[in-house]
């Protein structure tokens, strides 16, 4: 999924009203609260999200990031010709656009998302195309409802990982459901962005917060109930989580902003993309 917002540094927006009249701040947000907030937020905003980003995502496009790096060119999951027959788990699938692309290449994908409404959009797309529906599962990515060694590959394009309070546990779960040698590839907002205000103009080019502050970004109502939570990890944190879970890091991809892409949304813009990496893609393999 393409991020609807990238929180960056909310320090200068703490306790200001968001579009939903909630307050933005940095505070701890444990796993249960984060999971509940993500499920409700995506259920509530799925329609608007698909309206806004659906044209960019397409119905069956596998794009890793707002920079538009597609799996068709990147081959981060391996050679396209070798996808046929592979069982693939897409985590944080949204409307399962990536899974639909994988299925068209002969893979057998399962699309998992915490949001029922997002998965309903997947079913809507399949029905509108007259396709057999993509296999869908509603679940939290940190507690995967699959047997050990169920999949050959796992992938996530801006899904689940940033919203999970315990990504070390998430990495262990992905390792558990992968077969030996299986790849786990996921993209997230580049961690360096958390040091900068989430603004598309020049004000978004000056660091105003510590890159090392792992305190979650939270939007909450007047009663203190979280409506949106996103968690920050440094690049080193991500690498250590992968290695500790039993993965070998094969590559870390930082896509450059394409010269011809003029689109802006939230803090994403050609100006920021020219100066700062916006996306980090971790390519790893289950070692054993």
N, C-alpha and C positions, 0 to 999 in steps of 0.2 A: 504494500500500500504506500502511496505517496503521503507524506506527513501533512495533515491539515494545518498544524502549527508546529513550529520548532521552538521550544521554550527559550533556548539560549539563556541569557541572564535576566531573570525577572525582578532583580533587586529594585530597580527603579520603578517597577510597577506593583510592588507589594501593596496589598490592600486597596488597589484601584479596581473599579468595576470592570469585569470582562463583558463580552457580548451577552452572556447569560446572567449578568448581574451577580456573579460570584466574585470572590476575592482571590488574587494570586499572591502566593508567598512561597517561601522555602521552609519546609518542616518535615520531620519524619513521617513516613506513611508505610505501615507494615503490610505484609503480603495480603491479608484478607481485605483490608481497606482498599488497597491498590486494585485488586482483582474486581471487587465490587464496583468501584468507580469506573474502571475501564469498560466493564460490561454495560453499565447504565449509559455511559457517555456515548459509546459507539451505537448502542440501540437507538438512542435519542437523535444522534447526528448522522446516521448512515445515509438517510435519504439526501440530505444536503451535501454530504461528502461525495456521493456518487454523481449527483448533479454537477458539482463543481469540477471533479477530477475524472469523471467517466470518459470524456472524450480523449484526454491524454492517456489514460490507462488502456482504453480500448476494451473490447470484450474478451480478447484472447491474445493479449500482448504480455510478454514477460519482461518488464522493465524493472531494473534494480533500484532506481533512484530518480529524483527530480532532474538530474542531469541527463536523463534519457539513455543511460547505458542499458542496452537490451541483451538478454541471454543469447539471442540469435547471433550476436557478434562476439560476446565476451566468452562464452563457453566455460563459465565458472563451475558449472556442474559436470563438466567433462564434454567430450565431443558430442554434438547433437545426434549424430548417427548412432551413438551408443545408448540413447535414452529409451529406445524401444524396448518394451517389456520390463523396464525398471519400475519398481514400486516407490513412489515419491510422496513424502509428507510435506505439504505446504503449511507453515505455521503462521498464524495471523493472516489468513488468506483474504479477508475482506470478501469481495464478490468473486473470488477464485479466478481472476483473469490469468494469473500465472499457471494455475493448474490446467486451465483450458488450453493454453499454449502447449504445455507438456503433453497433454492427452493427444493433441493433434500430431505429435511426433512419436506416438506409439507408447508413451509411458502410461503407467496406471497410478494417477495421483489421488490423494485424499486431501481435501481442503479443510483445515481446522481453524476455527475462530471462536473467540469468547462471546461474540455478538450474534444473537439470533437474527437480528434485522439485517446485518451484513450478509449472512448466509442466505437470507430470503432474496437478496438482490442477485446472488449467484443463481438461484433457482429461476428468478425472473428472466435473466439473460438466456439461460438454456432453453426455457420455454419459448421465448421470442425467436430463437434461432431454430427451433425444432430439434434440438440436440438431446441426446440422453443426458440426464443431469449428472454433473460432477458429484462424486461421493463427498458428502459433507458431514463434519462432526463439530458439535459445539462443545468446547472444553477450554479449560485454562491450560496454557502451554507449559506451566510448571508442574502439572499433574496429568501427563499424557495417558489417555485411556487405551493403550495398546500393549500388546505382549512384547517381550524382549525380542529384538532382532526382526521386527516386522517390516522394515523399509530398507531400500538400497540407498536412498538419498533423502536429505531433508533440506528445506530452503525456507527463507523468510525475507521478503522484500519490505522492510520498514514495518513488520508486523510483530507484535507480542514482546520482543526483547526489550524495547525501551520502557514498556509499561509494567514489567515484572519487577517486583521488589527483591526477589531472590533469583537473580540470573545464574548464579552458580548452580542452584538446583535445576533450573531450566536446562542448562548445558548437560548436566548429568542425565536428565530425562531423555534428551535427544540422543545422547550416547547410548542409552539403554535400548531405545527402540530401533537404532540403526544396526545393520549387519556389519561385521568386520570389513574395514576398507571403505565404508560408506562415507560420502561427503556430506558435510554440514556447512552450508553457505548462507550468511545472513547480512543484511545491510541495515545500518542505523544512521541517524544524524551523526556527523563527525563530532567526536567528543570535544574538540577545540571550540566548537560553536557555543558551548555552555559558558564560555568566558566573555562572550560578546552579547550586546543587546540584540533582541530578535527584531531587527529593523532592516528593510531592504536598501536604505540609503546610506549616506556616509556615516551617519550615527551608528550604524551597525558594524563599523570597521574598527572601533576602538574598544579594547578589552576593558571591562569595568568590574569583573568578578574573578574569583580564583578558579582556575581550571581544576584544582584539586578539591574543591568543595563538592562532596557527593550528596549533599542534602537534596532530597527530591523537590521537584517543582510541583506544587499542588494548587488547584483551584477548588475553593470550598465555599459553601453557602454561609449564611449568617449564624447558623447553628454549629459551624465547624465541620460539617460533613463534606468529605472530599467528593467532588464531581468529576475531577480529572487529575490524574497523577502520571508524571513521567520521571524516570530515574536516570541519573547520570553515572557513568563509569568512565574512567580514563582509558586510553588505549592499552596501557599496561594492565589495568584491571581485566579487560576483556581477554587479553592473551593469557593471563594467569588462570582465569576461569576455564578457558578452553583446555589448557594443558592439564589442569587439575582434574578435569572431567574425563581425560583420556584421549583428547584430540591432538593431532599434529597440525600446526598452522602451516598452510601451504602458501598463502598469499594474503596480503592486505592491500586492497585496491582503493585508491582515492580518486574517483573520476573527476576530470576537469570539466568546467562549464563549457558547453559547446558554443562556438562563436555565433552560430545562427539562432540560438535559443534566446528569445527576447521576453519570454513570459515571466511574470512575477506572481508570487502568492506568498502571503505571510512575510517571513524574513528571507525568502528565496528570491534572488534577483541576479541579473547578469553582473552588476557591480560587485556584489559580495562574492559571487562565484569566481570572478576574476582574481580576487585577492585571498580568499579563504576556502579551504576544502569544505564541502557541504555534506559529503557522504563518506562513510567508511564501510567497506565490504570485506568481511572476514571469510576466507576460504580455508576450510579445515577438513581433516579426514580422521575418521575413527581409526585409532592405531591398531586395536586388536578387538 
